[in-house]
Each structure stands twice: as C-alpha cells, then as structure tokens.
Amino acid sequence: MTRIGLIRLVVIVALVGVLELACRTGLIDHRVIIPPSEMASALWTLLVSGSLDADIARTLGLIGLVTALSIVLGFAAGIAIHALPRLRGALDPFFATYYAVPIFIFYPVLIAIFGLSLMPIVLIGVATAIVAMIIATLNGLDRVPRVLGKVARVHRLGRVATALQLQLPAAAPYLFTGIKLAVSYGFIAVIAAEFILSPAGLGRDIADAYADFNNRRMYALILFLLIVATLLNAVLHGLDMRFAARRSGGRL
Amino acid sequence: MNAAPVPPDVHAELKGVTRIYPAVPGAGAQMPIQALGPVDLDLGRGEFFAVVGPSGCGKSTFLEVLAGLQKPTAGSVIFEGKPVSGQVPEGIGVVFQEDASFPWLTVWDNVAFGLRRSGVAAPEVRRRVEDAIAFMGLKDFARAYPSQLSGGMRQRVCIARTLVLQPRLILLDEPFGALDAQTRLLMGDEVLRLWRRTGATVLLITHALDEAAMLADRVGAMSARPGRFIEIIATGWPRERDSTIVGEAAFGEITGRLWERLRGESLKALGHSGVSAMAAE
C-alpha cells in the first residue's frame, strides 16, 4: 500500500471510530444513527439469511443494464453528433445545461405511461447517465489530434478502420471518464428511483425500513450500497490509473 | 552550386499545380485563399529534394498535394506515371511535423501498425519491424510507450513506422521543427543514412535553410503565398555525406544564396507597414 493509501485508510478508520464512540457514549442518539459495528453485524445477518438476494440481484442488474445502455447509446450518439456539426451546434446548449435540470421530475410521468414496472427506472436511469457519456465522447473526439486523420489516409484506412483503430483509442481516456460518470449516475438514479416509488429493490427496502423505524435494517442496507459503490469506483479508478500510467509514463 | 538541372529519371512530377482554399465566411475566411502555385517540379528517382520558404507560403500544402492528401485546384500530380488525386498512392510515406505516434501502442506496435494493416505475415512483420527499430536506434525502447520517450525519439518512431513500409517516395513535413539545433543535425544524419540505404526519393519541407542546404541534392526556394518556386539550387554534394559538411565553404555559399532569395519573400510574408519599410531600406 502506498503512503497516501495508508493515510486515506487511517482517516476512514478514524472517522468510523469517532462515529462508533459517539454512538456508544450516547453523544448521538441510537434512534438517529446506530454504531457502525452494529450496522456491519446487521448487514452480515441479512446477507447470511439470503433474504436480500432477490433485491440485490434486481438492483445491481438494473444498475448494470442502465449503465450498459447509457454507455453504448451515449457513445453511438456522441459519434453521430460529432459527425454533424450543425446538429451539435443546436444541441450544445442543452448539453451544457442538462444537469441543471432535475431529471427526476419526469419519473412520475414515466410511471404514468409505463406503470410500476422496470421500464420507468431504466428510462430515468438512462436519461440521467447518457448525457455524461455523450459529452465525454464529444470531448474525446474533439481531442483526437488532427494529424492522426492524415496518418489514417497515408495508411489508406477506411472510415470504420480509422474510427476503430485510431480515433477510438486516441479518445479512450475521455471515454473512460464518461464510463465512470455513467456508472455513478446510473447507480444514483436506480437507487433514487427505487427509493421514490418501486415495488422492489434495495432502494425500496431502505425506504420501507425508514418508514418502519427499522434503523438496523436501514443502516445495514445503506452500508451495503456504500461498500458496493466504493468497490465499483475503486475498480474503475484502478483501471483508469493503469491506462493513464501507460500513456503518460515519465520521460526517459 | 548550380541552377536547377533536369533529373534524368523522373519519379514524380507536378505540372501547373495550384491550390485555392474556398471562402468559409463563418470560419473567418471571407475570400478564397490561393495557398499554392502555379508550381512545376520534376523529382528525380532517388534524389533528395528540400523545399524552403517563408512561414505560410504553402510548403505543407505543396507536400499534401503531392502526397494525395489534398486535391490540387488546377494542374496535375504524377507519381510513377500515374495521376495522384485525393488519395495517397501505395509507395508514398509521409512523416509529419506533429507528433503522430500512437500513445496507446508500444514503440514496437507503432512501427508494426502499417504492416499488420497490410496483412503481411507475422514472421516478416517481426523481421522488418526489428530491422527498422534497430536502424532508427530504438532497440532499447521497443517495449516503451511514446510518452516515455523524448520528442526526438518519438519522431524516430514515426520515421521507423514510415520506413518499415518501404516507401519509394518519402515526404518529410518539417519533421525536426520541434527539436533543438543539435538534435536536428543528428536527425539529419539519420535521414541521410535512411535515404542512402533505402534508395527512396526524399522530399523534405523545412523552414531551416541550413538543414535544407546540408541534406538535399536540390533545394527549391519558395515565394511568399501563393507559394511558387523562385529558384531551385543544386547543392552538388556527394551522396556519401553527413552533417560535417556544415563546415565547408560551399555550405555557407548555398545558405547565403538561399537567404538572398528568401529575405524579401520572408519580409513579404510578415507583411505589414513596418516590415515593408524595413524591406525598402
């Protein structure tokens, strides 16, 4: 572990320790927050019982589906918009202000149209995540050095080969930023949509536990989502660092 | 030093080539811009030809038209007896001024890129890539990524990527523009070595008069935009030469003559009132 990694771990452990102490000494009311050790123990009990399996599968499956759709459709839309400068000129103001609009206000509309099914969650998730991928794709393609286009022509590459063999790898660092954002937005959107209105899923479970004053269950579920989100981001960050190191290693 | 002899075996020829960029009002170009020409030039098979001229005179446009990267507005380009128009013919390799190495590939994979694209068998790819890498002095860096190399070494990677395809006409567009003077001299030696070994025809675009005078058999001096050849000077150097010729008296004569021809054009290219007054002095 690096020195910075060690410092990070110490900070986290210290914060958890402070919270544990505050809860155990009564500084924080047990009805508001339970000690982290109790959250972990409750989560372990839930996981071992298998009662969460269906909700975990549903929620993580939805996050995967939303993320995959956002990445694939966002990438394709980004390429198409990049190839049509006038369309891009028309859409740019929408992209610039997109995340200033609370997309979730459309969730009830989607439920009204599609009913209380998976579809509104998938649509609101994709609507939340896709624009990050489109913007990242446009940024990436903008930054492909023009000289690579000339190199492609010197090598007599066709349009598809140029896109796949030169433009895509050249734009990859920006695309990866889009992928990371799409995963994060997809995660947030699915949990939030389930929390607001859904027949099942981890978000729904947290909402139910909150309504029932079942703090042990609620904090166990929150802890589970925190762990999953942290692990997911750690994996993506690790991959990003690996690619970045390859591209920008120290000069000899 | 002589004026333009006609090459005995013409490898590529340009006849009355002009290039006019159309007006693009939204992008700031209110009027069409004539960047080049008319230009006439015969490139001899196996010769080393350099083009010098003031900034913005159309040198790179000239190279791109010859390469087939741009279509001439008028005139014709012939390479090995066939017309060139809007597509780079097989047998032409180009090294650009900008770093065109692929940062996501190792040096080895960068150099192998074109061969793999052409469907060359793996053992032949290996042989030719190893040869090109060794020739360009990159053997110890074959597994490195471009980001780990200096600018000069990255340019060597691009030259090796061109060299490995065994082009018969190599076009170099200010490939050493971003390098310091000493490195440029050494890179010049490497290009001469490459030229002698491959027997290819080489056309070098440069803004450095000394570089052109040292490397080329003939140097074409280009006017301010629209670029035309105002003089083509034969250097008279032997084929076996290197950067040590910069100490010879003839080298000073050639660069002096080039500067004599280009000084007024460079002032014209700079263009405005204060500069015009200087030119008049």
Interface residues (C-beta under 8 A of the other chain):
Chain A: P145 R146 V147 L148 K150 V151 R153 V154 H155 R156 L157 A161 Q165 L166 P169 A170 A172 R246 R247 S248 G249 G250 R251 L252
Chain B: E64 A67 G68 L69 Q87 V88 E90 I92 G93 V94 F96 E98 D99 A100 F102 P103 W104 L105 F113 G114 R117 F141 A144 Y145 S147 Q148 L149 S150 M153
